[in-house]
Each structure stands twice: as C-alpha cells, then as structure tokens.
Amino acid sequence: MKSLLSLRLLSSKPTTPLSPPVLLLLRRSFSAQPQHSDPTSTPSSSSSSESDSEFDFNSTQYDLPTTLSDPKPQTPTWDNKYRSKADRVVPGNEAHKAKLRFLKEEEDERRRRVLAKALLEAALERGDEEEEEDGEEEIVKEEDQKSVTVGIIGAPNAGKSALTNYLVGTKVSAVSRKTNTTTHEVLGVITEGDTQICFFDTPGLSINTRGIPYKDFKARVESAWSSVNLYDVLIVIFDVHRHLTRRDVRVIKTIKRMGMEPHPTQKRVLCMNKVDLVEKKKDLLTVAEQFKDLPGYDRHFMISGLKGYGVKDLTEYLMLQACLLCHLSVKRPWEEDPFTMSEEVLKNISLEVVREKLLDHIHQEIPYDIDHRLIDWKELRDGSIRIEQHFITHKPSQRKILVGKRGAKIGRIGIEANEELRSIFKRDVHLFLQVRLK
C-alpha cells in the first residue's frame, strides 16, 4: 500500500524534480532495474560515488595515529639482584650458561694447545741448530785433551760412594748405611769441555790403634792402600758429624798419617763430609782448626756428598788441577769415551745396584759372606739388556734366608734393582737372579 501511495504522489507531481540522493535511495529500495547514470551528474561525481559504495570500510575516512619506524626497546623494570637470583633458580638458564662457559674453556684450551705446539716446534728447531753447533764445538782434538785421576779414600761409611755418585751424576757405586759397602775399586767419569776427571771410589780403610794400616774383612780393602799413590789427586774424606759426636781415634790417625808431609807428585785435599747433619755450624770451624796444621793437604773442603753442598767448589778445584798438570807434565788424552759408557762400566753398575738392594734387605754378616757374580750379559735386538747374576752361599740356612718365604725376599731385591737399572740405562732391562749353594 505504501508503494502505491508513493507512485501516486510521483505521478501527480511530475514537474517537481527529486534530488539525486533521494532518487538514488528510491532506486535502491524500490527498483529492480539496473541503474543508469544520471545525465545531469558529472562523470567525476558518479565515479567517486561508485568507488565509495563498493567498500564497507574506507581508511581514508579516518585519521590513523602515526607509528615510529624504529621503536625503542623496552628496558626491564626488575632489579638485577632478583634477576640473578632467578637465573640461579631456573635450571635451564644455568645449564645454558654452564654450557657456554664449557665451550669457552674448550676453545681457550684449544688455542693454548696450538700455541704450545707452535712454541715447541720452534724450540725443537732451535735446539737442533744449537745441537749441530754444539756438536761442532764438542769435538776436541787429542792434543787439546786434558785428564786427571782422582782417588777417594776414607774410613768405612764415610760417604765416599755418595760423593762419587753425586760428582758423576749417576749411580756407579752402591750406597748403604752398612759399613764396607764398596768391596772393590769403582770408576766414575765426568767430562766438561776439554777436561776429563776419572774418580776412583775405593773400599773403606783404616789403621789400628798403633797407627799401622791393616787389612780387614779378609782381602776386601787390600787394593785401597796399594793404590793410594797412583792418583793425581787424592781426596781424604771423613764423617765430620760422627767426629763431633763419637770421635774415633783410628780415623784421626788416618787423617794425620795421610797429611803428615806433602807428596812430591800428588795433590791431597781433606774433605769434611756430612756437614748437613751438623746443627751448630761453628763446630765445623773447630774441626778445621784441628787439622789446619797438616802440611800434606793442599785444601780443606766442607761438603755434603748426599745433598751436594760445597761439591761445586771441589769440582772447580779438580778442573784447575787438570790444567796445572797439563802445563807441568806431558799432555794426557782422555781415557774414557765422554759420550757413552763402556760395557765394563755398565756391568759394574749392574753389580753395584743389585748389591745395594741386597744390603738393604739382608742384614748381619750374611751379605758379606755371599759371593756375588755376573754370569751373563747380552744386548738383545730390541735394544734391551738381559742380565743374569748369581748369589753363591756357603750354608743352606743362608740360602733360605736370602730366598725368603716363597721367594719373597729375592723377588723384592730383583724388582727394586730392575727398576733402578732401567732408570739408569734408559732402556728395558731383563734381570735374572739365582741363589745357589756352593
């Protein structure tokens, strides 16, 4: 009904034109025909109206707020103290940090290894060059070589073997707390520059209360007195600590007998050994005053053969004596190879090392009654050494003590001796020990 009324009104008043918005509304609401463009409207207005009507929302109709291109990051507002506490509580974050620390330490370690390797290679290259230069300088002509022989004598257990080992730089003689450890003459050699010193460690000797030398322990020390005058330099050594605590008249008489008068072809020095055991060092001056008037001694030294106190001064004195002998007498070339030890020296070292271990584990008179022999010595193809030594006893009871329960005693001696021989020879050693009854 309303639509009909509207048509009537339009038909009754055709002369009154309608506004374009009203006409458009009527067309949208009541017309089913396609819309036609109004001839009275301009093209621009029709196109703008059509484009505006296609969208439900058009942003050009609103003023939007402008946004910054680079917004500032928001800073945390929490306290650092609580943040660190939270990092410690949360396991995942702490594990991540620990992993980062581990990776950093691993990277630092890798860099240190690379640097150490580079430094080592540079040092080795430099060392090879220095060795080549030193090798050229170490070649000493025979006419320029100087040598001196040094004999070391003294009472039993005065420290002769310990001093010899320290001077040489390796063990060449057995060292023990027991007296008469050394039973024969032992050779040790050092070479510095063009000078070579040969040390001869002798068995302990002494004289009786009447001042006459005697041979104790059968024939063990007979070579000591017979070879006193054969050395270029003679070192008379005694235990100064024992001299201060328990003075031995026989030792005093031996010292005075050797320093009674100067020797025409031999230099003699007096060495007060084991000074490290003396608590009051002023007592050493008292002992030196006691023997200072003996004309037979060229110098007096206070040394410790075990720890090396004063040994450097003694070595310098011996080097000086070698130079003096070279100017005064016929030049003597070196008697031993300065670079390698002879087979005889190695064999003697093996006997001395085993004997030292024997004295450490077997007590009383048994070690002195045992005959110790080297049976076999063989260098194998792989560079190792096979050593066979026998202990010959005179009584079955001695053999039983030496072997021990289930071979424990002789086994302990062999293990300790084998380890020390390996450290001395710098190669594998196969040591075989056998106990036999004579």
C-alpha positions in Angstrom: 0.0 0.0 0.0 2.8 2.4 0.8 4.4 1.7 -2.5 1.2 2.5 -4.3 0.8 5.8 -2.5 4.3 6.7 -3.4 3.6 6.1 -7.1 0.6 8.2 -6.9 2.5 11.1 -5.5 5.1 10.8 -8.2 2.6 10.6 -10.9 0.6 13.6 -9.6 3.7 15.8 -9.3 5.9 15.0 -12.3 7.2 18.6 -12.7 9.0 18.7 -9.4 12.4 17.2 -9.8 13.9 15.0 -7.0 17.3 15.4 -5.5 19.9 12.9 -6.6 20.3 11.3 -3.2 16.6 10.8 -2.8 16.4 9.4 -6.3 19.3 7.0 -5.6 17.6 5.8 -2.4 14.4 5.2 -4.2 16.2 3.3 -6.9 18.0 1.1 -4.4 14.9 0.4 -2.4 12.1 0.0 -4.9 13.6 -0.5 -8.4 14.7 -3.9 -9.7 16.0 -2.4 -12.9 19.7 -1.8 -13.4 20.9 1.6 -12.5 21.5 4.2 -15.2 23.8 7.1 -14.9 22.2 10.4 -14.3 22.8 12.7 -17.3 22.8 15.7 -15.0 25.6 14.4 -12.9 29.2 14.9 -13.8 31.5 11.9 -14.6 33.8 12.6 -11.8 31.0 12.6 -9.2 29.5 9.4 -10.5 32.8 7.6 -10.5 33.7 8.7 -6.9 30.2 7.7 -5.6 30.5 4.3 -7.2 34.0 3.7 -5.8 32.9 4.7 -2.4 29.9 2.4 -2.4 32.0 -0.7 -3.2 33.6 -0.8 0.4 32.1 -1.2 3.8 35.2 0.5 5.4 37.5 3.0 3.9 40.5 4.1 5.8 40.6 7.5 4.1 37.6 8.5 6.2 39.6 8.2 9.4 42.7 9.8 10.8 45.0 6.9 12.0 47.8 7.6 14.5 51.3 7.7 13.0 53.8 4.9 14.2 57.6 5.3 14.7 59.8 3.5 12.3 62.3 2.4 14.9 60.6 2.0 18.3 62.8 2.0 21.3 63.2 -1.5 23.0 61.6 -1.7 26.4 64.0 -2.0 29.2 63.3 -4.4 32.0 62.0 -2.8 35.2 63.1 -5.6 37.6 66.0 -5.4 40.0 69.3 -7.0 38.9 69.6 -8.7 42.3 66.4 -10.5 41.8 67.2 -11.3 38.2 70.5 -13.0 39.2 68.6 -15.0 41.9 66.1 -16.1 39.3 68.9 -17.2 36.9 70.3 -19.4 39.7 66.9 -20.9 40.5 65.9 -21.6 36.9 67.8 -24.8 35.9 67.5 -24.3 32.2 69.2 -20.9 32.1 72.0 -22.0 34.4 72.7 -25.1 32.3 72.8 -22.9 29.2 75.4 -20.6 30.9 77.4 -23.6 32.1 77.4 -24.9 28.5 78.6 -21.5 27.2 81.4 -21.5 29.9 82.4 -25.0 28.9 82.6 -24.1 25.2 84.6 -21.0 26.0 87.0 -23.0 28.2 87.3 -25.7 25.5 88.1 -23.0 22.9 90.7 -21.4 25.2 92.3 -24.8 25.8 92.4 -25.5 22.0 94.1 -22.1 21.5 96.6 -22.8 24.2 97.5 -26.2 22.7 98.0 -24.7 19.3 100.3 -22.0 20.8 102.2 -24.6 22.9 102.7 -26.8 19.8 104.0 -23.9 17.8 106.4 -22.9 20.6 107.6 -26.5 21.0 108.2 -26.8 17.3 110.2 -23.6 17.3 112.2 -24.6 20.3 113.0 -28.0 18.7 114.1 -26.4 15.5 116.3 -24.0 17.5 117.5 -26.9 19.6 118.5 -28.9 16.6 120.5 -25.9 15.3 122.2 -25.5 18.7 123.0 -29.2 18.9 124.6 -29.0 15.5 126.6 -26.0 16.6 127.5 -27.7 19.9 128.4 -30.9 18.1 130.9 -29.0 16.1 132.3 -27.3 19.2 132.4 -30.6 21.3 134.9 -32.2 19.0 138.1 -31.7 21.0 141.4 -32.6 19.4 143.5 -35.2 21.1 146.4 -32.7 21.6 144.0 -30.4 23.5 142.5 -33.0 25.8 143.3 -32.9 29.5 142.6 -35.6 32.1 143.2 -36.1 35.8 142.7 -39.2 38.0 141.2 -38.6 41.5 141.2 -41.2 44.2 138.7 -41.1 47.1 139.7 -42.8 50.3 138.5 -42.7 53.8 137.2 -44.8 56.7 134.3 -47.2 56.2 130.9 -45.5 55.9 132.4 -42.0 55.5 130.3 -41.2 52.3 132.8 -42.0 49.6 130.3 -43.7 47.3 127.6 -41.0 47.8 130.2 -38.3 46.8 131.3 -40.3 43.7 127.7 -40.7 42.6 127.0 -37.0 43.0 130.1 -36.0 41.2 129.4 -38.3 38.2 125.7 -37.5 38.1 124.5 -41.1 38.1 124.8 -44.2 40.3 128.1 -46.0 39.7 128.7 -47.2 43.3 126.5 -48.9 45.9 125.4 -46.7 48.8 124.2 -48.2 52.1 124.1 -47.5 55.8 126.2 -50.6 56.4 130.0 -50.4 56.6 132.2 -51.8 53.9 129.6 -51.5 51.2 132.2 -51.0 48.5 134.3 -54.1 48.1 136.4 -53.1 45.1 137.5 -50.0 43.2 134.7 -48.3 41.2 135.2 -45.9 38.3 133.2 -42.8 37.6 133.9 -40.3 34.8 132.8 -36.7 34.1 133.8 -34.6 31.1 133.5 -30.9 30.8 134.8 -29.0 27.8 138.3 -30.3 27.2 138.9 -31.8 30.7 138.0 -35.3 31.9 138.1 -36.4 35.5 138.2 -40.0 36.5 137.0 -40.8 40.0 138.0 -44.0 41.8 135.8 -45.0 44.7 137.8 -47.3 47.0 136.8 -49.6 49.8 136.9 -48.2 53.3 140.3 -48.4 55.0 141.6 -47.5 58.4 144.6 -48.1 60.7 144.8 -49.8 64.0 145.5 -48.1 67.3 149.2 -48.2 66.7 148.9 -46.2 63.5 149.7 -49.1 61.2 147.3 -49.9 58.3 145.8 -53.3 58.4 143.6 -55.4 56.1 140.1 -56.1 57.5 137.4 -58.2 56.1 139.8 -60.6 54.6 141.2 -59.1 51.3 138.4 -56.7 50.5 140.4 -53.5 51.1 143.9 -54.5 50.1 143.7 -52.6 46.8 142.9 -49.3 48.6 146.2 -48.9 50.4 148.2 -50.3 47.5 146.7 -47.7 45.0 146.9 -44.6 47.2 150.0 -43.2 45.4 148.7 -43.9 41.9 146.3 -41.0 41.6 147.0 -37.4 40.5 144.7 -36.0 43.3 143.8 -37.8 46.5 140.7 -36.9 48.4 140.7 -37.9 52.1 137.2 -37.9 53.4 135.7 -38.4 56.8 132.4 -38.0 58.6 132.5 -34.7 60.5 129.2 -35.4 62.2 130.4 -38.6 63.7 133.7 -37.0 64.5 131.9 -34.4 66.7 129.6 -36.9 68.4 131.7 -40.1 68.6 135.3 -39.3 67.9 137.3 -42.3 66.5 141.0 -42.3 67.2 141.7 -44.5 64.2 140.1 -42.0 61.8 142.1 -39.2 63.3 145.3 -41.2 62.9 144.5 -42.0 59.3 143.9 -38.3 58.5 147.2 -37.3 60.2 149.1 -40.1 58.5 148.0 -39.0 55.0 148.7 -35.3 55.7 151.9 -35.7 57.6 154.1 -34.4 54.8 153.5 -33.2 51.2 153.6 -35.7 48.5 156.0 -34.9 45.6 153.8 -35.8 42.7 150.3 -35.8 44.2 147.8 -33.2 45.5 145.9 -34.1 48.6 142.7 -32.5 49.9 140.8 -33.1 53.1 137.0 -33.2 52.8 134.8 -32.9 55.9 131.6 -34.7 54.7 128.0 -34.7 56.0 128.1 -31.1 57.1 124.3 -31.0 56.6 123.9 -33.2 59.8 125.8 -30.8 62.0 123.4 -28.4 63.8 125.9 -25.9 65.1 128.0 -24.8 62.2 130.6 -23.2 64.5 131.7 -26.7 65.3 132.9 -27.1 61.8 135.4 -24.3 62.3 136.7 -26.1 65.4 137.3 -29.3 63.3 139.0 -27.2 60.6 141.3 -25.7 63.2 142.2 -29.2 64.4 143.6 -30.3 61.1 144.8 -27.0 59.6 148.5 -27.5 60.5 148.9 -30.7 58.5 151.2 -29.7 55.6 150.2 -32.7 53.4 146.8 -31.2 52.5 146.6 -28.5 49.8 143.0 -27.5 50.5 140.2 -28.2 53.0 136.5 -28.5 51.9 133.3 -28.7 53.8 130.9 -30.8 51.7 127.8 -32.9 51.7 128.2 -35.8 49.2 124.5 -36.7 49.5 123.0 -33.2 49.0 125.8 -31.6 47.1 126.8 -28.8 49.5 130.3 -27.5 48.6 130.7 -30.0 45.8 130.8 -27.3 43.1 133.9 -25.7 44.7 135.6 -29.2 44.9 134.9 -29.8 41.2 136.3 -26.4 40.2 139.5 -27.2 42.2 139.8 -30.5 40.4 139.4 -28.8 37.0 142.1 -26.4 37.9 144.5 -29.2 38.9 143.9 -30.8 35.5 145.0 -27.6 33.8 148.1 -27.3 36.0 149.1 -30.9 35.3 148.7 -30.3 31.6 151.2 -27.4 31.8 153.6 -29.2 34.1 153.8 -32.6 32.6 153.1 -34.5 29.4 149.6 -34.0 28.0 147.4 -37.0 28.5 144.4 -37.6 26.3 141.1 -38.8 27.6 141.0 -42.4 28.9 137.2 -42.9 28.6 134.6 -42.1 26.0 132.9 -38.9 27.1 129.5 -39.7 25.4 128.9 -43.4 26.1 129.7 -45.7 29.0 131.7 -48.8 28.1 130.2 -52.2 28.6 132.5 -52.9 31.5 131.2 -49.8 33.3 127.6 -50.9 32.7 128.3 -54.4 34.0 129.9 -52.9 37.1 126.9 -50.6 37.7 124.5 -53.6 37.5 126.5 -55.4 40.1 126.6 -52.4 42.4 122.9 -51.7 42.1 122.0 -55.3 42.9 124.5 -55.4 45.8 122.9 -52.2 47.2 119.5 -53.8 47.3 121.0 -56.9 48.8 122.4 -54.9 51.7 119.1 -53.1 52.2 117.1 -56.3 52.7 119.7 -58.8 54.1 121.3 -58.0 57.5 124.0 -59.0 59.8 127.0 -60.9 58.3 125.2 -62.7 55.6 125.7 -60.1 52.7 129.4 -60.1 53.3 129.7 -64.0 53.1 127.8 -64.2 49.8 129.7 -64.4 46.6 128.0 -62.2 44.0 128.8 -62.9 40.3 127.8 -61.7 36.9 127.0 -64.8 34.8 125.6 -63.4 31.6 125.3 -60.0 29.9 123.6 -59.8 26.5 122.2 -56.9 24.5 119.1 -58.0 22.6 117.9 -56.9 19.1 115.2 -54.7 20.5 117.8 -52.7 22.5 117.1 -54.2 25.9 119.7 -55.9 28.1 119.5 -59.4 29.6 121.4 -59.6 32.8 121.9 -62.8 34.8 123.6 -62.7 38.3 124.1 -65.5 40.8 124.4 -65.4 44.6 126.6 -68.2 45.9 126.1 -69.0 49.6 128.1 -71.3 51.8 125.3 -72.6 54.1 121.8 -73.8 53.4 120.5 -71.6 56.1 121.9 -68.5 54.3 120.3 -69.6 51.1 116.9 -70.0 52.8 117.1 -66.5 54.3 118.1 -64.9 51.0 115.3 -66.6 49.1 112.7 -65.8 51.7 109.2 -67.3 52.1 108.0 -68.4 48.6 110.8 -66.3 47.0 109.5 -63.0 48.5 113.0 -61.7 49.6 114.9 -62.4 46.4 111.8 -61.2 44.4 111.8 -57.8 46.2 115.6 -57.4 45.6 115.1 -58.2 41.9 112.1 -55.8 41.4 113.8 -52.8 43.1 117.1 -53.4 41.3 115.4 -53.9 37.9 113.5 -50.6 38.3 116.7 -48.7 39.2 118.7 -50.2 36.3 116.0 -49.2 33.8 116.2 -45.6 35.1 120.0 -45.6 34.8 120.4 -47.3 31.5 117.3 -45.6 29.9 116.2 -48.9 28.3 114.4 -52.1 29.2 116.3 -54.5 31.5 115.6 -58.2 32.0 117.2 -59.1 35.3 117.5 -62.7 36.4 118.8 -63.6 39.9 119.6 -67.1 41.2 120.7 -68.2 44.6 123.0 -71.2 44.6 124.7 -73.3 47.3 128.4 -73.6 46.9 
